[in-house]
Amino acid sequence: MVVEGCPRHSRTGLTFLVFRETIERMEISPRFVPSGVAIAFSLFFSVVHSFAFEITEQSGAVSVAQTASDDRLSCETSTDARAQLDLVGGTVIRLGSNSALLSDGNDARAGLLKGTALFDFATRSQPLLLEHGGKQVVVSGGTGFARFPEAEPGQEAVLLVGALAGKVKVTMNGQSRKLRPGELLAFDARGKRVAIQFDLSKLAGSASLLNDFQSPLPNHDAIQRELKHFAALQKRGFIRSNDGASPQQILAHRATSPNDAGLLMLGASNLSNASSLNNAGVSGASSSSAVMMTAIGGTGGAVGVVMVMAKPLGPINIPFPPLPHP
């Protein structure tokens, strides 16, 4: 079964109308009415529950398909398409272009198969599952994003998970790490992870998955508070952002195209060069630098270096050569 561009409540509303018309046309003895209504509504809610999500907003071609073997639903976006999915339990997931998600209505879990997803979790009991390097990565809590960049020839697969608001918990092989807003985990093909700081302001300013939807995310206010906090730290000199970086600081140099609703192309071969980067939060005591190249749905110009300092510094005299662009 394939449904193109399902509007909100279309499936549940249709199911309810079918049951209502059936009950109205049935000539039932009064003593059987309660049981008949109970059976009808039991069937109705079981049908509704089997649908793991509903599309509340979309742009471009979006397809939904139900697996033949079970009740799971998949949602896939085409090039230049986006979609917002409301999952059972209140979790919201927005898919970028060329992305696919599989969700199970029985336990409200969702798995990102490819592309980019921005997640806003209602509870920690609804994780986002990611398969990477033959291992499962479980993401829960907070608001953030996950990205499978398309690997170029000679590059290995990479997984990126970042936090925008709240505490995003990322677990692989029984080891967990809670990301603070503005922190990103990059996994290489073997599951090795590197923590990177990124420019939260630039990401939020150019992210189509944040800005190009009519309805706000449930955690919209929390995201705005984090942006104000980040801007305050920048103003006080604790965070410095530049539009370039030295070759040693560049973890990736191929930014996405303006129409790609995703993150940068981060090559796994570059992750080994990032082992010396400081993993502290924005308030950490370090002068190490880290690079985050572009935002969710951002353009090639949304680049920058984030430098975290223990105390405000004066003007930076070290020249930073411009970042290369495709």
ChimeraX attribute file (.defattr): number of C-alpha atoms within 10 A of each C-alpha:
attribute: neighborCount
match mode: 1-to-1
recipient: residues
	/A:1	8
	/A:2	13
	/A:3	13
	/A:4	11
	/A:5	17
	/A:6	17
	/A:7	13
	/A:8	14
	/A:9	13
	/A:10	11
	/A:11	15
	/A:12	16
	/A:13	11
	/A:14	11
	/A:15	16
	/A:16	18
	/A:17	11
	/A:18	12
	/A:19	15
	/A:20	14
	/A:21	10
	/A:22	11
	/A:23	15
	/A:24	9
	/A:25	8
	/A:26	10
	/A:27	8
	/A:28	11
	/A:29	7
	/A:30	9
	/A:31	8
	/A:32	10
	/A:33	14
	/A:34	10
	/A:35	11
	/A:36	15
	/A:37	14
	/A:38	12
	/A:39	11
	/A:40	18
	/A:41	15
	/A:42	12
	/A:43	15
	/A:44	16
	/A:45	13
	/A:46	13
	/A:47	16
	/A:48	19
	/A:49	18
	/A:50	19
	/A:51	21
	/A:52	24
	/A:53	28
	/A:54	21
	/A:55	21
	/A:56	16
	/A:57	18
	/A:58	19
	/A:59	17
	/A:60	14
	/A:61	16
	/A:62	24
	/A:63	17
	/A:64	21
	/A:65	15
	/A:66	18
	/A:67	13
	/A:68	9
	/A:69	6
	/A:70	10
	/A:71	17
	/A:72	21
	/A:73	22
	/A:74	22
	/A:75	25
	/A:76	23
	/A:77	23
	/A:78	16
	/A:79	15
	/A:80	15
	/A:81	20
	/A:82	27
	/A:83	27
	/A:84	24
	/A:85	22
	/A:86	19
	/A:87	23
	/A:88	23
	/A:89	15
	/A:90	16
	/A:91	23
	/A:92	22
	/A:93	26
	/A:94	24
	/A:95	30
	/A:96	31
	/A:97	27
	/A:98	19
	/A:99	26
	/A:100	22
	/A:101	25
	/A:102	22
	/A:103	24
	/A:104	21
	/A:105	21
	/A:106	14
	/A:107	15
	/A:108	22
	/A:109	19
	/A:110	24
	/A:111	20
	/A:112	22
	/A:113	20
	/A:114	21
	/A:115	23
	/A:116	30
	/A:117	31
	/A:118	24
	/A:119	27
	/A:120	26
	/A:121	26
	/A:122	20
	/A:123	13
	/A:124	14
	/A:125	13
	/A:126	21
	/A:127	23
	/A:128	25
	/A:129	21
	/A:130	23
	/A:131	15
	/A:132	19
	/A:133	17
	/A:134	9
	/A:135	13
	/A:136	15
	/A:137	24
	/A:138	19
	/A:139	27
	/A:140	23
	/A:141	25
	/A:142	26
	/A:143	26
	/A:144	28
	/A:145	25
	/A:146	27
	/A:147	27
	/A:148	25
	/A:149	21
	/A:150	17
	/A:151	14
	/A:152	11
	/A:153	6
	/A:154	9
	/A:155	14
	/A:156	17
	/A:157	20
	/A:158	26
	/A:159	24
	/A:160	22
	/A:161	25
	/A:162	26
	/A:163	27
	/A:164	28
	/A:165	24
	/A:166	20
	/A:167	17
	/A:168	26
	/A:169	20
	/A:170	22
	/A:171	16
	/A:172	16
	/A:173	10
	/A:174	9
	/A:175	8
	/A:176	13
	/A:177	14
	/A:178	17
	/A:179	24
	/A:180	22
	/A:181	26
	/A:182	24
	/A:183	24
	/A:184	24
	/A:185	21
	/A:186	21
	/A:187	22
	/A:188	23
	/A:189	18
	/A:190	14
	/A:191	18
	/A:192	14
	/A:193	20
	/A:194	20
	/A:195	24
	/A:196	23
	/A:197	26
	/A:198	28
	/A:199	28
	/A:200	21
	/A:201	18
	/A:202	20
	/A:203	25
	/A:204	20
	/A:205	15
	/A:206	21
	/A:207	20
	/A:208	22
	/A:209	27
	/A:210	20
	/A:211	13
	/A:212	13
	/A:213	16
	/A:214	8
	/A:215	12
	/A:216	11
	/A:217	19
	/A:218	15
	/A:219	17
	/A:220	14
	/A:221	12
	/A:222	15
	/A:223	23
	/A:224	14
	/A:225	12
	/A:226	19
	/A:227	22
	/A:228	12
	/A:229	12
	/A:230	19
	/A:231	16
	/A:232	13
	/A:233	17
	/A:234	18
	/A:235	12
	/A:236	12
	/A:237	19
	/A:238	22
	/A:239	24
	/A:240	21
	/A:241	19
	/A:242	14
	/A:243	15
	/A:244	19
	/A:245	22
	/A:246	13
	/A:247	13
	/A:248	10
	/A:249	16
	/A:250	20
	/A:251	23
	/A:252	20
	/A:253	21
	/A:254	17
	/A:255	25
	/A:256	25
	/A:257	17
	/A:258	15
	/A:259	15
	/A:260	22
	/A:261	29
	/A:262	33
	/A:263	27
	/A:264	28
	/A:265	22
	/A:266	29
	/A:267	24
	/A:268	23
	/A:269	16
	/A:270	15
	/A:271	19
	/A:272	13
	/A:273	14
	/A:274	19
	/A:275	12
	/A:276	11
	/A:277	18
	/A:278	19
	/A:279	19
	/A:280	16
	/A:281	17
	/A:282	22
	/A:283	13
	/A:284	14
	/A:285	14
	/A:286	17
	/A:287	17
	/A:288	15
	/A:289	24
	/A:290	26
	/A:291	25
	/A:292	27
	/A:293	31
	/A:294	28
	/A:295	29
	/A:296	26
	/A:297	27
	/A:298	28
	/A:299	24
	/A:300	19
	/A:301	18
	/A:302	20
	/A:303	27
	/A:304	23
	/A:305	24
	/A:306	26
	/A:307	22
	/A:308	27
	/A:309	19
	/A:310	14
	/A:311	15
	/A:312	15
	/A:313	13
	/A:314	7
	/A:315	8
	/A:316	8
	/A:317	6
	/A:318	7
	/A:319	9
	/A:320	14
	/A:321	11
	/A:322	13
	/A:323	19
	/A:324	13
	/A:325	11
	/A:326	8
